[in-house]
Amino acid sequence: MNFPITLEKRISASPVASLTIPLISIILALATGAVFLWLAGHDPFKAYSAMFKGGFGTVYGLSETVVKAIPLMICALGISLAFRMQLWNIGAEGQLYMGAFGATWVALTIPDAPSLFLLPAMFCAGMICGGIWGVLPAIPRAYLGVNEIISTLMLNYVAILWVDYLVYGPWKDPEGFNFPLTAQFSENALLPTFGDTRIHAGILFALVIALLIHFGIKYTRWGFEIRIIGLSQNAARYAGMNIPRNIILVMLLSGAVCGLAGMAEVSGLMGRLQHGFSPGYGYTAIIVAWLSKLHPAVIIIVSILFGGLQAGGFSLQSSGVPAAIVSMLQGAILFFVLGGEILTRYRIVFKGSAKKIGGKESWKQAL
Amino acid sequence: MEASLIAAVLATAVTAGTPILFAALGEIFTERVGILNLGVEGMMLVGAVTGFIAAYITGNPWLGAAASMLAGGILASIHALLTVTLKANQVVSGLALTIFGTGLSGYLGKPYIGQPLPNPFSVKELPLLSELPIIGPVLFKQDSLVYLSFLLVLLSWIFIFYTKAGLNMRAVGENPGAADSLGVSVSKTRYFYTILGGMLAGLGGAYLSLAYAPAWMENMTAGRGWIAVALVIFATWNPLYALAGAYMFGGIDALGFRMQVLDLHIPSYFLSMMPYICTILVLIITTYRAQKKGVGAPGALGLSYDREER
């Protein structure tokens, strides 16, 4: 395309740009959303202020934001492990569902076990089931190079159908007025919550996993291998690293962490398994992981922002705005960040002024 | 099974495979120029909803189909802008497109949920051809969009492999540097075919809401966009194989439905899983075969082109 502008590579990423671009992107995404709201006859300012109030304006709203942020944090942390190795795990949604399934199975099988035994058992079952769901596509990826984007995504549908089969069929609560949900878990199978809020101990899982990932990636030999494989498979192979084994291991961990998010949802929030319990946390978490540049601490913060978007979106529904506006805004934010990112790597040069650039700039180009 | 039942199942396979076929054809064009667009699912959804709304308001399904192509093309142009001009990561941009499209379609379609379409595409028997045994009722007692898809497959195949423009297009996907040095504009070519791919994905979505199940439901594509992406790999980027693959997936879909009717005591949830599980299995087999034979993706698939780094 013959735009009157050209792009010129920067020597190193601009620190100013990498901070301001996400902020500007969010504003532009909200502006885009405002246009759609306005076209549909809603007042964008009213809608956004209702959304902000719903997400951050009240103590209750804030607590709901954190509740929605917990599965986002855990899933995004799980996804970040795989992304670090350039493995596109798009299957967090399915791994979350399978984790919830595993934990529910334990909770319904031995409801009377003491919680000191029951909760760890649910914890493990959630991780194992999520982990299996992560490994299934990892094996053909590791040994045959089968595209993991499609296989992880296909397994999402399978996992959701599997949970639907259970909650509509054999696990349906006989006293549940025919709603697609299991019986309430026993008291012993519930994670503790903080005060009167719905915020549950799942947030501690998220914080511990964030710490483990931070130190594991930074300071262990294995973390070093993961980083090298992510940067250059050839270099890693030359250094004698076992790439297939690491692919399987990373997808196992990634799936297990996402499975834990499912365990936390059923045990900490709902106290049962039910149809469609996730509004697409596994997909939103992909955006969170990418926007956070896979940095664990940033994932925690960005998750809370996106949790607020989710909680705010729910409160919008009462004023007649479809909640689908939330995923629209999420997609738009990602578009603008992606588009803006080029400014961290390149600088824009207008063709008219390009002629004046002297030797110093052409030296830069040679790099 | 008697012949008429077999023909009925096969005819349903063609109908169920057509939305995937349109989308896969589009993605073949897109990937042939080196652009991976994982936004097919989103473009199909937006195509389905805009097609439905346009047909609902105007009462003309053809205007619906046109609107869906326009919408798909606009969404694809966002992907092209991000990945060609701004050199963004193609995987992430495609995912963003799917997430955005899912939200947008849900937002636009909210008032139309559960409304029946007054004037959908209806079956038009082709004279003479529909009288043929087996083939007649399977292929030539269909709606106009199915006939359009036959034509499109043939034309795309000729275009890609037997025309100069098709050669240029493939060159851009295999080796953009070489194409550039021969005077083919890499970015123009990439824009053009990415947008064309989006238009076809939109049309595939519209087939669902205008012919297959003439109504709008949230997330009505149910992963068909992703199956289309997998199908492109199965088809080794060849429209003729895409046709065969699409009808195979359509057949799995149709068979699941038939088995439900036959009441074999298999819960419907397991039958609904079949297309997704089969997609993974087909992908594994295809990748294995491709490695042995050495046919692979276009050389520059997923890579942005920078003249300075040539």
Chai-1 contact restraints between the chains, C-beta under 6 A:
chainA,res_idxA,chainB,res_idxB,connection_type,confidence,min_distance_angstrom,max_distance_angstrom,comment,restraint_id
A,M1,B,S187,contact,1.0,0.0,6.0,A-B,restraint_1
A,W88,B,V91,contact,1.0,0.0,6.0,A-B,restraint_2
A,P140,B,I284,contact,1.0,0.0,6.0,A-B,restraint_3
A,L144,B,T287,contact,1.0,0.0,6.0,A-B,restraint_4
A,L144,B,Y288,contact,1.0,0.0,6.0,A-B,restraint_5
A,V146,B,L283,contact,1.0,0.0,6.0,A-B,restraint_6
A,V146,B,I284,contact,1.0,0.0,6.0,A-B,restraint_7
A,V146,B,T287,contact,1.0,0.0,6.0,A-B,restraint_8
A,I150,B,A230,contact,1.0,0.0,6.0,A-B,restraint_9
A,S151,B,I280,contact,1.0,0.0,6.0,A-B,restraint_10
A,L153,B,W226,contact,1.0,0.0,6.0,A-B,restraint_11
A,M154,B,Y276,contact,1.0,0.0,6.0,A-B,restraint_12
A,M154,B,T279,contact,1.0,0.0,6.0,A-B,restraint_13
A,M154,B,I280,contact,1.0,0.0,6.0,A-B,restraint_14
A,Y157,B,G223,contact,1.0,0.0,6.0,A-B,restraint_15
A,Y157,B,Y276,contact,1.0,0.0,6.0,A-B,restraint_16
A,V158,B,M273,contact,1.0,0.0,6.0,A-B,restraint_17
A,V158,B,Y276,contact,1.0,0.0,6.0,A-B,restraint_18
A,L161,B,Y269,contact,1.0,0.0,6.0,A-B,restraint_19
A,L161,B,S272,contact,1.0,0.0,6.0,A-B,restraint_20
A,L161,B,M273,contact,1.0,0.0,6.0,A-B,restraint_21
A,D164,B,Y269,contact,1.0,0.0,6.0,A-B,restraint_22
A,Y165,B,P267,contact,1.0,0.0,6.0,A-B,restraint_23
A,Y165,B,Y269,contact,1.0,0.0,6.0,A-B,restraint_24
A,W290,B,V92,contact,1.0,0.0,6.0,A-B,restraint_25
A,P322,B,Y107,contact,1.0,0.0,6.0,A-B,restraint_26
A,P322,B,K110,contact,1.0,0.0,6.0,A-B,restraint_27
A,A324,B,G103,contact,1.0,0.0,6.0,A-B,restraint_28
A,A324,B,G106,contact,1.0,0.0,6.0,A-B,restraint_29
A,A324,B,Y107,contact,1.0,0.0,6.0,A-B,restraint_30
A,I325,B,Y107,contact,1.0,0.0,6.0,A-B,restraint_31
A,S327,B,I99,contact,1.0,0.0,6.0,A-B,restraint_32
A,S327,B,T102,contact,1.0,0.0,6.0,A-B,restraint_33
A,S327,B,G103,contact,1.0,0.0,6.0,A-B,restraint_34
A,M328,B,F100,contact,1.0,0.0,6.0,A-B,restraint_35
A,M328,B,G103,contact,1.0,0.0,6.0,A-B,restraint_36
A,M328,B,L104,contact,1.0,0.0,6.0,A-B,restraint_37
A,M328,B,Y107,contact,1.0,0.0,6.0,A-B,restraint_38
A,Q330,B,I99,contact,1.0,0.0,6.0,A-B,restraint_39
A,G331,B,A96,contact,1.0,0.0,6.0,A-B,restraint_40
A,G331,B,I99,contact,1.0,0.0,6.0,A-B,restraint_41
A,G331,B,F100,contact,1.0,0.0,6.0,A-B,restraint_42
A,G331,B,G103,contact,1.0,0.0,6.0,A-B,restraint_43
A,L334,B,A96,contact,1.0,0.0,6.0,A-B,restraint_44
A,F335,B,A96,contact,1.0,0.0,6.0,A-B,restraint_45
A,L338,B,L82,contact,1.0,0.0,6.0,A-B,restraint_46
A,L338,B,A88,contact,1.0,0.0,6.0,A-B,restraint_47
A,L338,B,S93,contact,1.0,0.0,6.0,A-B,restraint_48
A,G339,B,L82,contact,1.0,0.0,6.0,A-B,restraint_49
A,G339,B,L86,contact,1.0,0.0,6.0,A-B,restraint_50
A,I342,B,L86,contact,1.0,0.0,6.0,A-B,restraint_51
